[in-house]
Amino acid sequence: MVLVDTHTHLYLDEYKDDIQEVIKNALQNSINYFLLPNIDSTTINKMNALCREYPDKMFPMIGLHPTSVKDDYMQELSIIRHELLTNKYYGIGEIGVDLHWDKSYHKEQEFVLRYQLELAKEFKLPVAIHTRSSFDEAIEIVREVKDENLRGVFHCFGGSYQQAIDIIDMGFLLGIGGVVTFKNSGLDKVIDHIGLEHIILESDSPYLTPSPYRGLRNESAYLMLIAEKIAELKAVSIEEVAEITTKNALDLFKI
């Protein structure tokens, strides 16, 4: 059985004291491949260094996270374009709109999302889209620029059945993480009606730790708990969940 963690920030300081053990735990839990989305220019070197250390396991993405959109966003975008021209990346991410804490850069976030979606089309790379408290805003922008060269995943999906259908209708996948294990999240009822062919798995480590470890630091090994929960909801074997979601991930990111 092989699982793919399609969204994990293993290069962050939360892992600086035990990253080797964290990776070992993940490999022992059948997580064989890891997609590492970027945050901003301060994380590129750390991310790429970890990917170089595990070249057959870890695959970097490049992008500007919406919460990192500040006054210097044009400089940040120029760095991303330069990286795309000079290094190998497997996706554009993590990108999107985040209106949860701070809305003061709302318009700039939308501009940055549009710019990076165009980069994705230009370089023919998939996107990982962040939509915290901003699903309607983000999906409207994706619809505006969508063409045959734009594909990807709506990361950390926790929305309604109709929102899931809206994503699927655009040809995008749903990134399912620890939220599916939370009591009263409602995501279990949505997943019950969504085919596995529309799903990929993600930990979003070190965030959104699944139950029963909620509140602790997340790590990629816990992806197994997410796969087990989906297997339970779909009344299928975990091997079937792994086979289909892994194929979806490998096809999307062309690993």
Residue pairs with C-beta under 8 A, 6 or more apart in sequence:
1 30
1 238
1 239
1 242
1 243
2 30
2 32
2 33
2 242
2 246
3 29
3 30
3 31
3 32
3 201
3 223
3 224
3 227
3 242
3 245
3 246
4 31
4 32
4 33
4 34
4 35
4 200
4 201
4 245
4 246
4 249
4 250
4 255
5 26
5 31
5 33
5 34
5 35
5 201
5 202
5 203
5 205
5 220
5 223
6 35
6 128
6 153
6 175
6 200
6 201
6 202
6 249
6 252
6 253
7 35
7 37
7 93
7 94
7 128
7 153
7 155
7 156
7 175
7 177
7 202
7 203
7 204
8 34
8 35
8 36
8 202
8 203
8 204
8 205
8 220
9 36
9 37
9 39
9 204
9 205
9 206
9 207
10 19
10 22
10 23
10 34
10 36
10 50
10 58
10 205
10 220
11 36
11 43
11 46
11 47
11 49
11 50
12 43
12 46
12 206
14 206
14 217
15 22
15 206
15 219
19 50
22 219
22 220
22 221
23 54
23 57
23 220
25 219
25 220
25 221
26 34
26 219
26 220
26 221
26 223
27 57
28 221
29 221
29 223
29 224
30 224
30 242
31 220
31 221
31 223
31 224
32 57
33 57
33 58
33 59
33 249
33 250
33 255
34 54
34 57
34 58
34 59
34 220
35 59
35 61
35 90
35 91
35 128
35 249
35 253
36 47
36 50
36 51
36 58
36 59
36 60
36 61
37 61
37 63
37 91
37 93
37 94
37 128
37 155
38 44
38 47
38 60
38 61
38 62
38 63
38 64
38 65
38 93
38 94
39 64
39 65
39 68
39 94
40 64
40 65
40 68
40 76
41 75
41 76
41 79
44 62
44 79
44 83
47 60
48 60
48 87
50 58
51 58
51 59
51 60
59 90
59 253
59 255
60 87
60 88
60 89
60 90
61 89
61 90
61 91
61 92
61 93
61 94
61 128
62 80
62 83
62 84
62 87
62 89
62 91
62 92
62 93
63 80
63 91
63 92
63 93
63 94
63 95
63 116
63 127
63 128
64 73
64 76
64 77
64 80
64 95
64 112
64 116
65 94
65 95
65 96
65 98
65 130
66 95
66 96
66 97
66 98
66 109
66 112
66 113
66 130
66 134
67 98
67 101
67 102
68 76
69 76
69 105
69 108
69 109
69 112
70 105
73 105
73 108
73 111
73 112
76 112
77 112
77 115
77 116
80 116
80 119
81 119
83 89
84 119
84 123
89 125
90 125
90 126
90 253
90 254
90 255
91 120
91 125
91 126
91 127
91 128
91 152
91 253
92 116
92 117
92 119
92 120
92 123
92 125
92 126
92 127
92 128
92 152
93 127
93 128
93 129
93 152
93 155
94 128
94 129
94 130
94 155
95 112
95 113
95 116
95 117
95 127
95 128
95 129
95 130
96 109
96 113
96 129
96 130
96 131
96 132
96 134
96 138
96 155
97 106
97 109
97 110
97 113
97 130
97 131
97 134
97 137
97 138
97 141
98 109
98 130
98 132
98 133
98 134
99 106
99 132
99 133
99 134
99 137
100 132
100 133
100 134
110 137
110 141
113 129
113 138
113 141
114 141
114 144
114 145
116 127
117 127
117 141
117 142
117 145
117 150
118 145
119 125
120 126
120 127
120 149
120 150
120 152
121 145
121 147
121 149
121 150
124 149
126 151
126 152
126 153
126 252
126 253
127 150
127 151
127 152
127 153
128 152
128 153
128 155
128 175
129 138
129 142
129 152
129 153
129 154
129 155
129 172
130 138
130 155
130 156
131 137
131 138
131 139
131 154
131 155
131 156
131 159
132 156
135 159
135 163
138 154
139 154
139 163
139 166
139 167
139 170
142 150
142 170
142 172
143 170
146 170
151 171
151 172
151 252
152 172
152 173
152 252
153 172
153 173
153 174
153 175
153 200
153 252
154 167
154 172
154 173
154 174
154 175
155 175
155 202
155 204
156 175
156 177
156 179
156 202
156 204
156 208
157 163
157 164
157 167
157 174
157 175
157 176
157 187
158 179
158 185
158 187
159 190
160 186
160 190
161 189
161 190
161 193
161 194
164 174
164 190
164 194
164 198
167 173
167 174
168 174
168 194
168 198
173 198
173 199
173 200
173 248
173 252
174 194
174 198
174 199
174 200
175 200
175 201
175 202
176 187
176 191
176 199
176 200
176 201
176 202
176 226
176 230
177 201
177 202
177 203
177 204
177 208
177 210
177 226
178 203
178 204
178 208
178 209
178 210
178 211
178 214
178 218
178 222
178 225
178 226
179 185
179 187
179 208
180 187
180 188
180 191
180 210
180 226
180 229
180 230
180 233
181 210
181 211
181 214
181 225
181 226
181 229
182 210
182 211
182 214
183 211
188 229
188 233
191 199
191 230
191 233
191 234
192 233
192 234
196 230
196 234
196 236
196 240
196 241
196 244
196 245
196 248
197 244
197 248
198 248
199 230
199 244
199 245
199 248
200 245
200 248
200 249
200 252
201 223
201 226
201 227
201 230
201 245
201 249
202 223
202 226
203 218
203 219
203 220
203 222
203 223
203 226
204 218
205 217
205 218
205 219
205 220
205 222
206 217
206 218
206 219
207 218
208 218
209 215
209 216
209 217
209 218
209 222
210 218
210 222
210 225
210 226
210 229
211 225
213 222
213 225
227 238
227 241
227 242
227 245
228 238
230 241
230 245
231 237
231 238
231 240
231 241
234 241
249 255
